[in-house]
Amino acid sequence: MAIPAGWTPKHFHSIPELRESLTCMQRAHETGDLTTTGGWTVGQNLEHCGKFIQESFDGFSFTMPLVFRLLGSTVLKPLYTKPKSQFKPGIKAPKSAADLMPSSEITIEDGLALMSAQVARIESGEQMTQASPLFGKLTHEQWVNLHLNHCRMHFGFLQYPE
């Protein structure tokens, strides 16, 4: 899969580092230095990542077809839930995952607020216990790793001083 121009993965590997990245984005937004190189707006990237975290706490409204779940739980789960795994852009979500897709009108402020609220849930000790529609049952630590990996990929399209 080709790496899109302007994409550079971020290098945070913990929830405190993710929180710091959000703080940097907030400051960059306030100074007009927060931009995106991808097909989604900054707000859309933040909303998408925030929704994914939220649903791992509260439950998903969809499941993947059996063949994808089998592949996901046996092949992809060990890769994507390990620390410091690097997702590559370009994977298209199925139509059934429409709840995870961002709205076209989402603002940077609302995207940051959603992401910040979900990170706060993790920081407070709340456990992500819902089954993944693709990977099946995950531990809280696997969820954290998956979300960090996912956010690193999406935030790679966001340009801001760190």
C-alpha positions in Angstrom: 0.0 0.0 0.0 1.4 3.4 -1.0 2.0 6.0 1.7 0.1 9.1 1.0 2.1 12.3 0.5 2.1 14.5 3.6 1.5 11.6 6.0 4.0 11.1 8.8 3.1 8.8 11.7 3.2 10.3 15.2 5.4 8.9 17.8 3.4 8.8 21.1 3.2 5.4 22.7 1.3 6.0 26.0 -1.9 7.7 27.2 0.1 10.6 28.8 1.9 11.2 25.4 -1.5 11.1 23.6 -2.8 13.6 26.1 0.2 15.8 25.4 -0.4 15.5 21.6 -4.0 16.7 22.1 -2.7 19.6 24.2 -0.2 20.5 21.3 -3.1 20.4 18.9 -5.2 22.7 21.1 -2.4 25.2 21.2 -1.8 24.9 17.5 -5.4 25.4 16.8 -5.5 28.6 18.9 -2.5 30.0 17.0 -3.8 28.9 13.5 -1.0 26.3 13.1 -3.1 23.1 13.0 -3.7 21.8 9.5 -4.3 18.5 7.7 -2.8 16.9 4.7 -5.3 14.1 4.3 -8.8 13.8 2.9 -10.5 14.4 6.3 -10.5 17.7 8.2 -8.8 17.9 11.6 -12.1 17.7 13.3 -13.1 14.6 11.3 -9.8 12.8 12.3 -10.4 13.6 15.9 -14.0 12.7 15.9 -13.4 9.3 14.2 -10.7 8.4 16.7 -12.9 9.6 19.6 -15.9 7.6 18.4 -13.8 4.4 18.2 -12.5 4.8 21.8 -16.0 5.7 23.0 -17.5 2.5 21.4 -14.8 0.3 23.0 -16.2 1.6 26.3 -19.9 1.7 25.5 -20.4 -1.0 22.8 -20.5 -1.2 19.0 -23.6 -1.0 16.9 -22.3 -3.4 14.3 -20.4 -6.6 13.8 -18.2 -7.7 10.9 -19.0 -10.7 8.7 -17.7 -14.0 10.1 -14.9 -14.4 7.6 -13.5 -10.9 8.6 -13.9 -11.8 12.3 -12.0 -15.0 11.8 -9.2 -13.2 10.0 -9.2 -10.4 12.5 -9.0 -12.5 15.6 -6.4 -14.8 14.3 -4.1 -12.7 12.1 -4.7 -9.0 12.6 -5.4 -8.9 16.4 -1.8 -10.0 17.3 -0.4 -7.3 15.0 -2.6 -4.4 15.7 -2.9 -4.7 19.5 0.8 -5.0 20.2 2.6 -1.9 21.5 4.2 0.4 18.9 2.6 -1.3 16.0 2.3 1.0 13.0 -0.9 1.2 11.1 -0.7 2.4 7.5 -3.3 4.6 6.0 -5.7 3.4 3.3 -7.9 0.8 4.9 -11.5 1.5 4.2 -14.1 0.8 6.8 -17.1 -1.3 5.7 -20.5 0.3 5.3 -21.7 -1.4 8.5 -19.2 0.7 10.5 -20.9 4.0 9.6 -21.3 4.9 13.2 -17.5 5.3 13.4 -17.3 7.7 10.4 -17.0 11.4 11.1 -19.7 13.9 10.3 -19.0 16.4 7.6 -19.7 19.4 9.9 -17.6 18.4 12.9 -15.5 21.3 14.2 -11.9 21.1 15.5 -13.3 22.2 18.9 -15.9 19.4 19.0 -13.4 16.8 17.8 -10.9 17.8 20.4 -13.6 17.8 23.1 -14.7 14.3 22.2 -11.1 12.9 22.1 -10.2 14.6 25.3 -13.3 13.2 27.0 -12.5 9.7 25.9 -8.8 10.0 27.0 -10.1 11.2 30.3 -12.1 8.0 30.7 -8.9 6.0 30.2 -7.0 8.3 32.6 -9.6 7.9 35.3 -9.2 4.1 35.2 -12.4 3.2 33.4 -11.9 -0.1 31.6 -12.7 -0.8 27.9 -14.4 -4.1 28.0 -16.5 -4.3 24.9 -15.8 -6.9 22.2 -14.3 -5.5 19.0 -16.5 -6.1 15.9 -13.3 -7.3 14.1 -11.0 -8.7 16.7 -13.5 -10.1 19.3 -12.6 -10.0 23.0 -9.7 -7.7 23.9 -8.1 -6.8 27.2 -8.1 -3.2 28.4 -4.4 -3.1 27.6 -4.9 -4.4 24.1 -7.6 -1.8 23.6 -5.2 0.9 24.7 -2.5 -0.3 22.3 -5.0 -0.5 19.4 -6.2 3.1 20.1 -2.7 4.5 20.4 -1.8 2.7 17.1 -4.9 4.0 15.4 -4.5 7.5 16.6 -0.9 7.6 15.6 -1.9 6.7 12.1 -4.8 9.3 11.8 -2.8 12.0 13.6 -0.1 11.5 11.0 -2.2 13.5 8.7 -2.3 16.4 11.1 0.4 19.0 11.1 1.2 21.0 14.2 4.2 22.0 16.3 5.0 19.4 18.9 
